[in-house]
Amino acid sequence: MRKIATFLSALVLISIVTAPQSHGAALPVLGKSCNQPMQIQSSGKTKLVCTITGPHTAIWKKYVPSATAPSAVAPTAAPTAKASEPTSFSDLYANRQGLARAAWEKLNSAISTSAASLPTVEIYRGPNTPQYDQNPQAALSTDLQLFPNASVPKKVVIIYWSHADMAWATAKAQVLMGASDYSADEAQTGGPFVDCYTATSCKVGHAFIGSDGTAYMGIGLPDSLAKDGSDSALPLGQLEGVEFYHALEIYPYYLNHNPFSTIQNKTTPNFPPQWFAFGSENFTTTVLQFGKNQQGFVMSMNTSGWLKDVIPNFSQDWLNQYLDSGNAGNSWSDDGYTTAGTNVSMGQNLMEILIALKGPSVLTDLPALMSQGKSFVDAFQKEFGTTWQSAEPEIAKVIWDKYQNRY
């Protein structure tokens, strides 16, 4: 999972949070409206944070770290006016305004009703690596609540490193994993278990299942929160939660002796499409970031307005062609880094729909079905009781309408 996990951890944050500005949008202005809660941007020498001010509004306010950290965001009241929520693909378009809230309610229902019993967790940290999160097990427990039906590895080993500790982490991983598993991980993902982006930021995450069923998670951390490459806070538990999700996602492939490859972000046909991988990671990140904050979660879904920034030729025809099930196993899963932004944006919109209808279990159910040898379209039909071909027109109508009306 290294290349998928590594690339997603950076790209989801860059593309989802900062894409509008990276394509020439105006700098944030104190007091002006914004649409990405908890997004932090610099305006001259001042840092501003997108802060929720009402059921459907948010404005730029001055960033004060202690007051605006994600863990300090208090639960907010639900909007008084409720749109109907979709229950199937047949009423998906009619009840499209209730999509984000339906997804949020299903996610939080799972968290509140599911028990979580973690396997043994071993943690190894480099001598120069900072400890930002005092309780990484909390994020892992949240994952188990979100995905109670997922098969769980017998043990989880987490290795943390900073740039100064790359050599230490490499040696530690080789000892803990053993030569055979360390080589198997590199062959599966096309790169070493331990790496960094820059001399100040190792904000990367990897997940791999060893030959004995142990889940190995590699967490690279920035040298300091001020130098993590995004000029924003590092949400506690985000990397740990995302990589443990990936461990749950790939563990069935170990159980079913069905290997896959993710070299250069190009997956084999027995693995879910890239839009699914991007969307799943983004939803896991969003849940860990917003917790019980319904308004923040709903507003974080409002990204369709910049689809055209990521996909210059975005149109109804493009959308229909992209969603065609003939893409399963090729352009959905074998697109590399060059068009990854497409799958980030489409994954955001598609996973909102799938989770709103089925709940978070879809994030682990579909990979588990594909690990048994089913194609994506067969796994989809098993999970939803209908064909992708029949659901696709309704999905396309909803995404196009959301794009046009910016909700």
N, C-alpha and C positions, 0 to 999 in steps of 0.2 A: 504493500500500500504506500510505499514511501513517496513515489512521484505524485500520486493523486493527493495524498495527505499533505505533503509539503506545498504543492502548488495551490491547493484549495485554501489552506490556512492563510496564505497571503492574498490570493486573488479575490476571495469572497469579500474580505475587508476592503481591498482596494477598489474593486469594481462596484460593489454594492454601496459602499459608504462614500467613496470619493469620485466615482465616475462622472457625475454631472459637472463637477468643477474641472476635472481633467480635460474636458472637452470644450473648455472656453467659457464656462458660465461665470457670472460675476462673483467677486469675492463676497463673503457673508458680511452683513451689516447689522450692527447691534440694534435689536428691537424689530428687525424685519422677520418675516415668516420663513420657515424652513420645513423640510419634510422627512428628515432622518433623525429621530430622537437619539440623543447621546452622541451624535456625530460632533467631532471637535475639529475646528478649522482655525487657521491663523488669519487675522485681518490686520495687516501691518505688524505692529509689535504686540498686538493683543490677541489672546486666544478666546474664541467664542465657542459655546456649546449649544447645540440644538435642544431646547428645553420645552417639554409639553406644558401648555398653558390652558388647555381646555379639551373637550371630548374629541375635537377634530382639528385642533390648532397647536402649533408649536412655533416659537420664535428664538432668534439668536440672543443668548445672554452671555455675560462675561463668565469665563471658565474659572471655577474655583475647585481645585482637585478634591478637597475633602467633602465638598457639598454635592459634587456631581458624579462621583464614582458610581458605577452601576449598582453596587451593593447597597448604596444609600438611597436609591430611588424608592419612594414609598408606593404601596399599592394605590391605584387610583380608581375612582368610581366608574362603573360602566356607563356608556352613553345611555341617556334615557330613551331615545328613539331607536328601536331595534328593527332592522330589516330581517325578513324571513331567511332562514338558513337552508341551503340545499341539502337534500337527503339522497340524491342519486343523480346520475348524468341526465336523466329525463327532466329534472326540474333545476338543473345546474344554472342555465342561463336566466331563468325567471327569478331565481333567488341569488343572483351573483353578488349583490351588494352585501350579503351576509357571509361571504366566503372567509374573510380574514377572521371574523369573530368566531365562526364555526371551527376553524382550525385551532384558534387559541383555546376555545372551550374544550375541545377534544384532547389537546396537549395537557392542559391543566387538570382535566378529569383523570387522565392516566397517572399524573404525578400524585394526585391526592388519594387515589384509591389503590395503588399498587405498592406492595411491600418491596423492599430492596435488601437483598442479602449478598453482600460483596464476597467474592472469593478472596483468597490470600493476596495481599498487595505488598510487593517489595519495592522500596524506593531507594535509588542510588543517585547521589548528587555530586557534581564536580566540586573540588575544593574552592574554586573561584566563582562558582555559579550562585547567583542570588536566589533567595527563596521568597517569591512574591506571594504564593498561596500557601497558607499554613495548613489547609485541609483539602488537598486535591481529591481525597476520597469522596467528598460531597458531590462533585461533578459526576463521578462514576456512579454513585448511587442514584442520581437524577436520571442517568441513562437507563439504568435497570428499571426504574419506575416507568419511563417512557416506553420501554420495549420489554414488557414482562414475559413475553412468549419467546424471546430470543434465547438461543443456546449460549451458555456462558463458559468461557475458558476456565480451566481449573485453577489457574494462577495468573496474576498480572504483575509484570516487572516493568517499572518505569525508570528510565535513565534520563536525568536532566544534565544539560551542559550549557555553557556559554562559550563564546569564541575562544577564550583563554583555556578552556577545558576540552577542546576537541580531541586532542591526542589521548587524554585521560578517558574520555567517553568511548572512543574507538576501541581502546584496549579493554575497557570494562565490558563493552558489548560483545566483543569477541570471546571473552572468558565466559560470560553468562550464557550466551547463545550457543557457543561451541562453533568450531570452524565450519561444520557442515551447514548449520542453520544460517550462519552469517553470510556464507556464500550463496545460499538459496535465496535469501532476501535480496541480495544485490542482483542476482540473475532475474528475479521476478520484477524488480522495479527499475533496474538499469542504473543504479547508483548506490553509494555506500549508505549504511544505516545512519551515520553521523555526518552532518554537513551544516553549513551556515550560508547566509546570503551575503553578508558584509562583515567588516571588522567590528561593527558595533551591534549588529542584529543577527541573532540566530533564531528568530521567531519562526520555527518550523516544527512540524510534527509528523511522526511516522508510526505505523502500526504493522505488526507482522506476527503471524502465528507459527510458533516453532513446531518441530517434528513431534514433540510430546504434548502438544496442545496448550502450551504456555503462550500468553499474549505478551509480546514485547512492545512497549510504547517508548519511542524516543521523543523527548521534548527539548528542543533548542530554545533558549531564552535570550532576549537582548541583555546587554551588559547593564543597562539601566532603563527604566521606563521612559526616560526622556530621550533615549537614543534607539527606540525600537523601530525606527524607519517609517512610522505612520504619524508621529507627532501627536499621539493620543494615548490614553491609558490602556493597559493590557487587562482586559476583563478577566477576573479571577476564574480559574477553572475552565476557561474557554478551550485552550489547547488540549487539556486533559480530557475534557468531555467529548470533544470532536474525535480524538484518537481512540478513545474507548468505544465510541460508536463504530468507528471503522473496524475495530477488533471484533465487535459483535457482528458486523456486516460480513466479514471475511471468514469468521470461525466455521460456518457451515461448509465452506469449501474444503477445509481441513477434515471435517467429519465425513464428508462424502468423497474424499480423495479425488477432488476435481480441481486441479491447479488452474490458475489464471495468470495473466501478465498485465502490468500497468506501465510498461516502459514508455517514457516520454509522454505520459498521459494518454497513451493509446491502449485501450483495453481489448482483451480478447472477446469473441462473441458470447462467451458464457458468463460475462459480467454485465451488470446494468449499464445503460447508456450514460454518457458523460453528464447530460443534463440532470439525470437522477443523482449522480454522485455529487455534483455541485449543489443541487437543491437540498439534498439530505444534510450535507454539512452546514449549509447556511441555516436551515431550520434548527439544527442542534445548537449552533452558536446563538441564534436568536432567543431560544428558550433559556439558555444559560445566562444570557445578558439581561433579559427583561423579567424573568421569573413570573411574578404575579401581576406585573404591570400590563394590563390588557391594552390600554391606549398606546403604550410604547410598541407593543408587539404589532398591533393593527397598523400603526403608522409606518412601521418598518417594512411592511408589505407594499407600501405605496411606491413602487419603483417603476411601474410600467410607463410613466411619463418620459423616461429617458431610454426606452427601448431603441429609439431611432438613433440615439448617440452611440450605442453599442453595436447596433445592426443598421448601417446606413441605408440598406435597401429594404428595410422592414416595411411590409405591406400585407394585405390579406392574402395575396398569392404566395408571398414568401412564407407566411405562417402556415398555410395549408401544405406547402411543399415540405417544410421542416417537420411537421407533425406526421407526415405520411409514414405508415408502419414499414414501408420498404427501406427506411433509413436504419432500422434496427440491425445492429451488427456492423454497420459501416460508418456513415457520417455522424450517427449519434454517439458511437463509441470509439471511433478511430479518427479523431480530428486534430490531435496534437495540441500544442500550445498556441498556435497562430490564431485559431478561432475560439479560444476558450471563453472569451467574453460573451459570445453568443450563448453558450451553454450555462454560464452563470446566470444571465438574465432569464433565459427560458426555464432553467431549473427553478428559479425563485417563483415564477408564475405557475408552473406545472405542479410543483410540490404543494403549493398552497391549496390547489384544487384537490389533489389526491388525499392530503391529510384532512381537509375539511369534510370529505366524504367518508373516509375510512378510519381516520385517526393515525397516531404516530406509528402504529404497528406496521404500516405499509413500508416504512424505511428499512425494516429488517425482514419482513415477509417476502418481498420480491427478490432480494438477493438469495434468501434461503431456498426459494423455489427454483431459481436459476442454477443454484449450486447442485440441484438434483438432476440437472440436465434439460430443464425446460427453457425454451426461448423466452425472450422478453414478452412477446405478444401472448404466448401461452400462459406465462406466469401472471400477466395482467388479467387475463380472462378468469383464471383460477381465483385471483384475489378479489376482483370486483364483480364477477358474475356476468360480465358483458365483454364484448370484443373491443379492442382498441379502435378498430375501424368504425364501429358505431358510436364510440365515445368521442372520437377525434373532432367531428364537426361541432359538437357542443363546446368542447374545450377551446377550439379556435374562436368561436363566437365570443366566449367570455374574455379571452385574452385580448382580442381586438377591441372589444367594448371598453375594457379596463384601460387600455392604451389611449383610446380616443377621449375618454371622460376623466382620466387622471384620478382614479380612486383605488 
